[in-house]
Amino acid sequence: MQVTSIGHAGMLIETSGGSILCDPWFEPAFFGSWFPFPRNDQLSDDLRDRIENADFLYVSHLHGDHHDEAWLTAHLRRDIPILLPGYPTREQQRTLATLGFTEFIRTTDTEELEIAPGVRVAIHIESSITDGPGGDSALVVIADDKIVVNQNDCRTTDLGQLRAHGPVDLHWLQFSGAIWYPMVYEMDPITKKAACDAKVAAQFARAMRYVEKIDARAIVPSAGPPCFLDPDLFALNMIDGSESSIFPDQTRFLEMLDDAGRTGILNIPGTTITLDDPDPTTGVRHPLSDAAVESIFSDKLAYLERYQADKIGWIDDMKANWNPPSTDLIDTLRSWWEPLLEMAPTLREQVGANVVIRAMAPVDVNSNVEQLDVVIDFDHGEVREHAGEPFSYRFDIDRRLVETVAAQRAVDWSNSLLLSCRFVAWRDGEFNEYVYNFFKSLSRERMKRAEAEAVRKVAPPDAEAMAKEPDIQLGDYIVQRRCPHRDADLEAFGEIDGDEFVCTLHGWRFDLESGTCKTSAGHPLRIRRA
């Protein structure tokens, strides 16, 4: 077995029984904000050929730095078998099918599956309402008497499960930041720097807990950080550690691994690790000389400036194609969002305040802007122009970006807009997860789940009330209202999937005719044909 980094969370896993292409990301993501670091646009022709002719594809989740739609559609055959995580819903499969892909191998959470002679995989999922109907996943590959764990940025809660398949030879995992907080928030410089440092420390501590629990022979830092080449965002790069940034590069994490007595492996796009020797470090081959690899990190500013010079034309062209403010934005958002707000009284109550989107439209080269303030009145479930009412949260965003995601009817503004870091945020008080849950749930399917999860957290019905609840009808079946697992409301989370009934909150599955639980013994579901 050998594993080759192709940048960020991307890798090509090659075994005697076949190859698996994981999370290929080449096109800049999130409105041209994120670029792979180190750059991966200079891979060898041989590696590119092996990537584009892989036997299987695995996409861990739908975020743009893992699910690169432009590259996938331009470079892969449509009948490549795709290893699908066993997410509670089919959103990922629907998304890939829309791109023209036809062959899917559905997996079951944590269960091993032989996909080729001598090659077994197990995909472990994490499904959170904050990630919409999907979630995130980690891949375990077992072949040639070796085990590789590709955890990418999946924050699995049951760490022991990833090691349950046997002793791990190579563990790839995220260590760096992948969020907009706290850089975009209005804070004084000292407070912001302290918040960034605390975030980095928490990221490293979390990664080290994974390292200790999985206890692999070697650890490979991956899935970040990106770099920021747009001059408007260049300050987000961490060069020497003095910056207010949550994006340290792998050299800092490798130092921590070394201090803990762990074996870490530095990698850049094109680095191959062959697992033939008991010492994984002896099988490391970089595409550049050791001195050239070292200079990427030791002279990082110069490296990023050269990278930026190569890409600045692309960045300028990309920004020139942002949608101009040409619609009645308030009416567009009102007709889209007010029906969703009506579906979510509990979520609205948990926000309990006005949220203002300040859409800023540049009007000339002197940085003058026209400003349109839109208020989301969560108390009353309304969207209208802001008229000076008090508010507790504010987002200042280029109106062209708001117009773009509105035109796309993007259902997850976290992925489509906020990860770009191209905005300024302010809040009165502490973080409120329900504000962001709203922006991640901009479809009826997602909002239905977001509201049901809010109810489950805030005001779960007691046992006596649940016992009196009538059964519900879904499709051609009558089923009990609550899932036997954790009392999820099946009117919101229940789905019929072939000959199975699925609770999509945690992915529990039941036989459609008998109600027998296929996920865990002793949890039958009351169900019958209507």
HUVENKA-V605040 format. One record per residue. RES is the residue in one letter. PHI is phi in radians with two decimals (* if undefined). NEAR is the number of other ideal C-beta (glycine too) atoms within 12 Angstrom. Layout:
res = [RES/RES]
phi = [PHI/PHI]
near = [NEAR/NEAR]
//
This chain:
res = [M/Q/V/T/S/I/G/H/A/G/M/L/I/E/T/S/G/G/S/I/L/C/D/P/W/F/E/P/A/F/F/G/S/W/F/P/F/P/R/N/D/Q/L/S/D/D/L/R/D/R/I/E/N/A/D/F/L/Y/V/S/H/L/H/G/D/H/H/D/E/A/W/L/T/A/H/L/R/R/D/I/P/I/L/L/P/G/Y/P/T/R/E/Q/Q/R/T/L/A/T/L/G/F/T/E/F/I/R/T/T/D/T/E/E/L/E/I/A/P/G/V/R/V/A/I/H/I/E/S/S/I/T/D/G/P/G/G/D/S/A/L/V/V/I/A/D/D/K/I/V/V/N/Q/N/D/C/R/T/T/D/L/G/Q/L/R/A/H/G/P/V/D/L/H/W/L/Q/F/S/G/A/I/W/Y/P/M/V/Y/E/M/D/P/I/T/K/K/A/A/C/D/A/K/V/A/A/Q/F/A/R/A/M/R/Y/V/E/K/I/D/A/R/A/I/V/P/S/A/G/P/P/C/F/L/D/P/D/L/F/A/L/N/M/I/D/G/S/E/S/S/I/F/P/D/Q/T/R/F/L/E/M/L/D/D/A/G/R/T/G/I/L/N/I/P/G/T/T/I/T/L/D/D/P/D/P/T/T/G/V/R/H/P/L/S/D/A/A/V/E/S/I/F/S/D/K/L/A/Y/L/E/R/Y/Q/A/D/K/I/G/W/I/D/D/M/K/A/N/W/N/P/P/S/T/D/L/I/D/T/L/R/S/W/W/E/P/L/L/E/M/A/P/T/L/R/E/Q/V/G/A/N/V/V/I/R/A/M/A/P/V/D/V/N/S/N/V/E/Q/L/D/V/V/I/D/F/D/H/G/E/V/R/E/H/A/G/E/P/F/S/Y/R/F/D/I/D/R/R/L/V/E/T/V/A/A/Q/R/A/V/D/W/S/N/S/L/L/L/S/C/R/F/V/A/W/R/D/G/E/F/N/E/Y/V/Y/N/F/F/K/S/L/S/R/E/R/M/K/R/A/E/A/E/A/V/R/K/V/A/P/P/D/A/E/A/M/A/K/E/P/D/I/Q/L/G/D/Y/I/V/Q/R/R/C/P/H/R/D/A/D/L/E/A/F/G/E/I/D/G/D/E/F/V/C/T/L/H/G/W/R/F/D/L/E/S/G/T/C/K/T/S/A/G/H/P/L/R/I/R/R/A]
phi = [*/-2.42/-2.19/-2.05/-1.22/-2.09/1.88/1.00/-1.62/-1.40/-2.74/-2.03/-1.73/-2.01/-2.26/-1.16/-1.82/2.54/-2.15/-2.19/-1.60/-2.03/0.78/-1.21/-2.29/-2.20/-1.45/-0.91/-1.96/1.01/0.98/1.19/-1.46/-1.67/-2.10/-1.09/-2.31/-1.07/-1.12/-2.18/-1.68/-2.26/-1.21/-1.18/-1.06/-1.10/-1.15/-1.04/-1.12/-1.15/-1.11/-1.31/-2.04/-1.08/-1.40/-2.42/-2.12/-2.24/-2.02/-1.15/-2.88/-1.65/-1.19/-1.11/-1.56/-2.22/-1.87/-1.66/-1.05/-1.09/-1.25/-1.00/-1.30/-1.55/-2.18/-2.03/-1.16/-1.31/-1.79/-1.13/-1.15/-1.87/-1.40/-1.67/-1.03/-1.42/-1.13/-1.07/-2.07/-1.71/-1.02/-1.12/-1.10/-1.06/-1.12/-1.22/-1.13/-1.08/-1.38/1.83/-1.32/-2.13/-1.92/-2.25/-1.99/-1.37/-1.97/-1.92/-0.80/1.29/-1.52/-1.29/-2.45/-1.44/-1.81/-2.79/-0.94/1.41/-2.17/-2.04/-2.28/-2.43/-1.95/-1.80/-1.94/-2.20/-2.09/-2.20/-1.07/-1.24/-1.79/1.31/-1.14/-1.51/2.87/-2.46/-2.65/-2.19/-1.99/-1.96/-2.05/-2.12/-2.85/0.92/1.07/-2.29/-2.29/-2.04/-1.90/-1.80/-1.48/0.67/-1.93/-1.41/-1.62/-1.11/-1.56/-1.79/-1.15/-1.12/-1.10/-1.16/-1.62/-1.17/-1.46/2.32/-1.03/-1.62/-1.52/-2.42/-2.14/-1.70/-2.67/-1.36/-2.35/-1.76/-1.33/-2.69/-2.66/-1.64/-1.49/-1.71/-1.03/-1.47/-1.44/-1.28/-2.52/-1.22/-0.98/-1.18/-1.11/-1.14/-1.10/-1.12/-1.15/-1.13/-1.09/-1.15/-1.14/-1.09/-1.05/-1.17/-1.06/-1.13/-1.11/-1.11/-1.08/-1.19/-1.13/-1.11/-1.03/-1.13/-1.28/-1.41/0.98/-1.32/-1.12/-2.60/-2.07/-2.07/-1.13/-2.68/1.02/2.48/-1.42/-1.34/-2.18/-2.13/-1.80/-1.09/-0.94/-1.17/-2.09/-0.99/-1.16/-1.29/-1.19/-1.67/-1.72/-2.12/1.66/-1.48/-1.36/-1.47/-2.63/-1.97/-2.06/-1.18/-1.57/-1.19/-1.10/-1.20/-1.24/-1.10/-1.10/-1.13/-1.06/-1.12/-1.09/-1.56/1.33/-1.79/-1.65/-1.94/-2.15/-1.20/-2.47/-2.28/-0.94/1.79/-1.23/-1.99/-2.05/-1.75/-1.73/-1.74/-1.81/-0.97/-1.73/-1.05/-1.20/-1.30/-1.76/-1.62/-2.26/-1.67/-1.36/-2.15/-1.14/-1.02/-1.14/-1.18/-1.11/-1.06/-1.17/-0.98/-1.71/-1.33/-2.11/-1.13/-1.06/-1.11/-1.07/-1.17/-1.17/-1.17/-1.04/-1.08/-1.05/-1.25/-1.90/-1.13/-1.12/-1.08/-1.08/-1.10/-1.13/-1.08/-1.21/-1.19/-1.70/-1.11/-1.08/-1.28/-1.29/-2.15/-2.10/-1.41/-1.08/-1.10/-1.13/-1.06/-1.23/-1.10/-1.19/-1.45/-1.61/-1.08/-1.09/-1.24/-1.09/-1.11/-1.31/-2.22/-1.13/-1.26/-1.06/-1.03/-1.09/-1.28/-1.35/1.06/-2.81/-1.50/-2.08/-1.89/-1.81/-1.70/-1.53/-1.88/-1.97/-1.13/-2.05/-2.76/-1.32/-1.61/1.19/-1.32/-2.35/-1.72/-2.09/-2.14/-1.73/-1.90/-1.87/-1.74/-1.59/-1.23/-1.07/-1.89/1.18/-2.14/-2.18/-2.75/-1.23/-1.24/-2.10/1.62/-1.10/-1.04/-2.51/-1.98/-2.46/-2.50/-2.18/-1.71/-2.36/-0.96/-1.05/-1.06/-1.27/-1.09/-1.05/-1.12/-1.24/-1.20/-1.13/-1.38/0.88/-1.09/-1.48/-2.36/-1.27/-1.05/-1.32/-1.40/-2.37/-1.19/-1.14/-1.16/1.09/-1.62/-2.82/-2.08/-2.15/-2.47/-2.53/-1.78/1.97/-1.49/-1.02/-2.15/-1.09/-1.27/-1.07/-1.29/-1.06/-1.09/-1.19/-1.63/-2.32/-1.63/-2.56/-1.10/-1.06/-1.24/-1.17/-1.05/-1.24/-1.08/-1.19/-1.10/-1.21/-1.09/-1.07/-1.06/-1.40/-1.53/-2.43/-1.15/-1.18/-1.38/-1.06/-1.14/-1.16/-1.15/-1.13/-1.63/-1.22/-1.29/-1.14/-2.13/-1.95/-2.21/1.07/-1.70/-2.26/-1.76/-2.43/-1.09/-1.23/-1.97/-1.20/-1.14/-1.33/-2.36/1.12/-1.09/-1.32/-1.29/-1.15/-1.66/-1.86/-1.46/-2.51/-1.70/-2.21/1.15/-1.72/-2.20/-1.84/-2.10/-1.57/-1.37/-1.19/-2.15/1.46/-1.23/-2.14/-2.35/-1.12/-1.14/-1.56/-1.73/1.43/-1.09/-1.35/-1.63/-1.64/-2.67/-1.13/1.46/-2.26/-1.19/-1.92/-1.41/-2.65/-2.71/-1.19/-1.19]
near = [32/32/43/44/44/45/44/44/49/45/47/42/50/34/31/19/22/30/34/45/43/46/49/43/44/34/30/38/36/39/38/34/38/44/42/40/42/39/31/39/23/22/31/21/12/15/31/24/14/26/38/25/20/34/33/37/44/43/44/48/42/39/42/39/43/46/38/36/27/18/32/34/20/16/26/31/21/20/14/32/30/37/42/38/48/38/39/41/36/26/31/40/28/19/31/34/17/18/26/18/28/18/22/26/28/27/33/26/34/28/24/24/27/18/33/26/13/18/33/30/42/36/47/40/38/34/37/31/39/31/37/41/40/43/38/38/46/47/49/46/49/33/35/25/18/36/37/50/47/47/46/45/39/42/32/39/21/19/28/18/26/40/28/22/30/23/22/35/41/44/44/50/48/42/43/39/40/36/37/35/28/32/36/33/28/20/20/12/17/11/15/25/22/16/26/34/24/19/29/34/21/22/36/31/18/27/42/28/22/40/39/22/25/38/26/36/30/39/42/46/45/51/45/43/42/46/42/39/34/31/20/23/32/26/25/39/38/37/29/16/20/14/26/31/39/37/42/38/37/39/30/32/41/29/20/26/30/18/14/20/13/29/26/36/39/33/44/41/36/36/38/33/42/27/36/19/16/15/16/33/26/16/25/31/25/25/28/23/12/17/12/18/27/19/19/33/33/18/17/29/21/15/28/35/19/20/31/28/16/17/30/23/14/21/28/17/13/27/27/13/15/28/24/21/28/16/23/15/37/29/17/27/35/25/17/28/38/24/19/35/34/20/28/36/25/29/40/35/22/26/34/24/27/31/38/35/43/30/37/29/27/20/15/9/7/7/10/11/20/18/23/30/29/38/33/43/28/36/21/20/25/25/33/25/24/24/15/10/21/16/29/27/32/31/37/27/40/34/36/33/40/41/30/33/37/35/21/20/20/31/34/38/39/36/40/31/39/36/40/41/39/36/36/24/34/21/26/20/13/10/19/25/23/36/37/35/36/43/42/37/39/35/26/22/27/37/38/33/45/45/35/39/38/33/31/29/23/21/18/19/19/12/11/8/14/22/13/12/20/15/22/23/19/29/18/14/28/22/36/31/30/36/40/30/27/22/29/35/32/41/26/36/38/40/34/26/26/15/15/30/42/40/43/41/35/34/43/37/34/35/23/27/18/18/26/23/26/27/29/20/10/10/24/22/37/24/34/18/16/13]
//
